[in-house]
Amino acid sequence: MSHPHHDHHHDHESPAALRTRALESLLVEKGLLSTDTIDAVVRTYEEDIGPLNGAKVVARAWTDPQYKKHLLADGTAAIADLGFTGRQGAQMVVLENTPQVHNVVVCTLCSCYPWPVLGLPPAWYKSYAYRSRVVREPRVVLREFGLDLPAEVKVRVWDSNSEVRYMVLPQRPAGAEGLDENALATLVTRDAMIGVAQVQAP
């Protein structure tokens, strides 16, 4: 599966999204903004600024057993305890990856996504190819992302919707035992919190 940055399928876009796209086109057309600048800003929010919140949640869970217990029991409240709230994360459920179970998140209907902890959804998450295939053939799709899980690991696919958003609590990698919470957070990627990747040791 290819993972293009731009998603040219604009089905299910809200009126606000359509207005934003029209404004973006006008600014580019008038020479006030370049598409490269827009791409850079979007990429920053997709890959850096937004996912930092989720990375802090994961790192806290890795270092604080009580917080982890709270996070898995009531994701919404535990995430709010760190100051991350918003309409797109009103009902959060956090799924723990273990050596026996690997969780992956999708929204088959459109692109429901926990913005407060993961930032903007990547183009591939919104694509029809991902939304339709990861439910039917999750192992194949994960391999296309570079994640080849052992046969004995059970893969569970969770379908987000307008009421419930899911976030994966990835496994803490071996070799990261001596790192503090801040250092651990730098290892956590957006893709690991969606479930299409694992966190790598430093």
C-alpha positions, 0 to 999 in steps of 0.5 A: 500500500502506498502512503501518499502525503496528500489525500485526494479523496474528499468524500465526507468532508465537512463544510468547514473542511471544504471552506478551508480547502477553498481558502487554501486554493485562493491563497495559493492562486494569489501567490500569498502562500505556497503549497510547499509551505502548507505541506510543511505545516500539515506535516508538522502537525501530523507527525510532530506537534500533535502526536507529542501529546499522545507520546507523553501519555504513553511515557507516563503509563510506562513509568507510572503503574498507577497512571497506566491502570487509570489510563486503561480503565478510563482513557478519557479521564486519564488523558484529561489529567495530563491536560489533553481534552477536546471534542475529537477525544471526548470518549477515549479508549486506550488499548494495551499492546502485549507480547500476545496481542497487537491492536490496530485502529481504523475508522471504516466509515470516514476518519474519526481520529483522536486529535487531542492526543494524535494531532491531524490524521495522516492521509493514509488513515483517511484513504479508502485502501486502509479503511477497507483493507485493514479490517479484512487483512490486517497482517498484510496491511501491517507488513506493508507498513513494515511490521511483520508480527509473529503468527502467535500474536493475535491482531485485533482491529478496533473501529473508531466512530463519532462516539468512541476514539481509540488509541494504542498503548504500545509496548515499551521497547527492550533497551529503554529501561534506563530512560526517564519519562521525557526521553521515553516520550521521544521514542513514541511515534504517531504510527505506534499509537495507531498500531501500524508500527512498534516503538523502537529502542533508542 
